[in-house]
Amino acid sequence: MSDFKFGLVHAPLTPFADDRIDYDTYGKTIDFHLRNGAEGLALPMHAGESVSLTAEERKALAEFAITRVGARAPVIVNVSEAGTAIASSLAEHARKAGAAALICSVPYYWTPPQHMLVEHFAAVGQAGGLPFFVLNSPAEFSGVEFASKSVVELLGKLPHFVGLIDMSLDWQYMIEVLTVARAARPDFQLVSGNEYLISAAAIGATGLLSPLASISPQLVRRLYDLCRAENYKAARAPQEDAAILFRLFRDAGPAGLKAAAKALGRNCGPPRDPLPALTDTAMRALEAEICRIQSVNSEPHGWI
Amino acid sequence: MTLVLKGVMQSPVTPLKDDFSPDYETFERLVDFHVRTGATAISWPHHKAESHNLTIAERKKLAEAAINAVNKRVPISIHVSALALEDTFELARHAQESGADAIIAITPYFWKYPPEAIYDYFVKLGTSIELPLIAYNSPSYLDGIEFTGEITARLIQRLPNFIGMKEASFNSEKFLEILRAAQPLRPQFAMIAGVEYLLPSVSLGGSGSYSSAGAICPNLCVELYESCVAGEWDRARAAQYKLSELWLLFRDQYPSSLKGGCVIMGRPVGPTRPPLPTASPERVKFIEKRLIELGIVDSEPHGW
């Protein structure tokens, strides 16, 4: 029912000034991504501190981004929430605002059983009425995984459930999901939710949702293009750099991404509470680590 | 240390008579079957060979039988891990005296210990013999006990006979972490996937895998490895998806169902020792149905 193809999607940071969303800088951030290899934007993801934004802020952010992007690229809105009704209202709003697709993780906090996950996704997906991607990230959600049998169940309930974004990195899971999902929907999409792309692409992932694109958009583009061409030998070098960055920023989170972006001439302000900004010492250590990665030195500096 | 591991290596099950005693005649026949149908190496007794259900005396006697049956046609490694480390060291000495080409050992069972204990253990094991040593990483079966890249690198620097790792996390991040640490120090270091997860591992720089289903479908195993090495990814995906379905079929109460499947293929290997169940006639019927659906019965050798 949908022709929406995920492709290479960047997950921008959300800039703050005086604890308010800094739209001036957000506009520049959006333009930066579109000039540097993004085929679409997903927002606000965890890299964009989605969890620290109120529902009203998330709606305003989506409207701003969709207007700013215009016809240049699709905007995919993340509607992940703890409560089904709140997520549904974000989804409905995203459609009215002109989003191209939706992303939804398992509900925060509750660790629901599988049948509740299916009901949650079905309700949010129906409220949105847009191409719908489930985000599977067991490590971030107390081990709750969207099981392959639930993928099939949801496909039966939600015709525009078009793909799964995987952050588990688990080969067994990805193959299992594609096996059962493509039996029900041959064009079902697997998207890699982080930059470990080689194995996922070999398995059949066709999209990449990239939080590291804030720092290394060219590296991510190179990795994506080589993997899409199935030239995995050549993809090894960018994959290894991406793996180093992934490690660094898994520990440092959005605060680390913001510190690195600032070092690269794109100041997005501090992270919002409760996340502390990096201390000067931690910032210098991070900068030193990043500068040791060859490819980072050829990445764009400033808002170009 | 010229042993270089690659391709699909077979780890035979342990055939048992109806009274659960080892069936040496069938064991030799099975080892010979694997060698004739494309195994690039033999390794015994992995967990699927019910290593934990065999006495140390039985393991020694069967190891000798396996080494004789292989008769130097391909390399053979002996899995020496036992609950008590004293037994492990004893099995390692015995493997060396009996003419094995290598030993393989997992991180010690059951106990929770700091990462440094993994390093100390493998140094002790690796220096107790002259044979090449393969380490075995399986965090999901050992409650998160696992190798890191750092420990792997230090062991490579300490042990000239440390030649490879069976890496059974099925996880892109862990696999690449160890591979990146190992290969700059020892370019021939073999990263071997657990089960036949060759599509996501060879694309990432892996050398091959130990096999789960080789006694059922040796042709499919060879097909998968060759298509991965040739970079024929569509062919590789077709083979990988089929093998993954077989893994789901056999993973449950491993290796009971696998032994049940051997009956269908005309290569009966007897029951499974308790506490594992022996596949019931109904279970064997179900396995037969799946093997027919997947086209295995028609495309793989029947009988010995």
HADDOCK unambig.tbl for C-alpha pairs under 7 A between the chains (distance, minus, plus):
assign (segid A and resid 169 and name CA) (segid B and resid 171 and name CA) 5.37 0.50 0.50
assign (segid A and resid 169 and name CA) (segid B and resid 172 and name CA) 5.58 0.50 0.50
assign (segid A and resid 169 and name CA) (segid B and resid 173 and name CA) 6.95 0.50 0.50
assign (segid A and resid 170 and name CA) (segid B and resid 170 and name CA) 5.76 0.50 0.50
assign (segid A and resid 170 and name CA) (segid B and resid 171 and name CA) 4.79 0.50 0.50
assign (segid A and resid 170 and name CA) (segid B and resid 172 and name CA) 6.97 0.50 0.50
assign (segid A and resid 171 and name CA) (segid B and resid 170 and name CA) 5.33 0.50 0.50
assign (segid A and resid 171 and name CA) (segid B and resid 171 and name CA) 6.07 0.50 0.50
assign (segid A and resid 171 and name CA) (segid B and resid 200 and name CA) 6.92 0.50 0.50
assign (segid A and resid 172 and name CA) (segid B and resid 170 and name CA) 6.58 0.50 0.50
assign (segid A and resid 175 and name CA) (segid B and resid 241 and name CA) 6.83 0.50 0.50
assign (segid A and resid 196 and name CA) (segid B and resid 172 and name CA) 6.57 0.50 0.50
assign (segid A and resid 196 and name CA) (segid B and resid 173 and name CA) 6.93 0.50 0.50
assign (segid A and resid 198 and name CA) (segid B and resid 203 and name CA) 6.63 0.50 0.50
assign (segid A and resid 198 and name CA) (segid B and resid 204 and name CA) 6.19 0.50 0.50
assign (segid A and resid 199 and name CA) (segid B and resid 172 and name CA) 6.53 0.50 0.50
assign (segid A and resid 199 and name CA) (segid B and resid 200 and name CA) 4.09 0.50 0.50
assign (segid A and resid 199 and name CA) (segid B and resid 201 and name CA) 6.65 0.50 0.50
assign (segid A and resid 199 and name CA) (segid B and resid 203 and name CA) 6.36 0.50 0.50
assign (segid A and resid 199 and name CA) (segid B and resid 204 and name CA) 6.26 0.50 0.50
assign (segid A and resid 200 and name CA) (segid B and resid 200 and name CA) 6.87 0.50 0.50
assign (segid A and resid 202 and name CA) (segid B and resid 199 and name CA) 6.24 0.50 0.50
assign (segid A and resid 202 and name CA) (segid B and resid 200 and name CA) 5.91 0.50 0.50
assign (segid A and resid 202 and name CA) (segid B and resid 203 and name CA) 6.80 0.50 0.50
assign (segid A and resid 203 and name CA) (segid B and resid 199 and name CA) 6.66 0.50 0.50
assign (segid A and resid 203 and name CA) (segid B and resid 200 and name CA) 6.27 0.50 0.50
assign (segid A and resid 203 and name CA) (segid B and resid 237 and name CA) 6.68 0.50 0.50
assign (segid A and resid 232 and name CA) (segid B and resid 203 and name CA) 5.74 0.50 0.50
assign (segid A and resid 236 and name CA) (segid B and resid 204 and name CA) 7.00 0.50 0.50
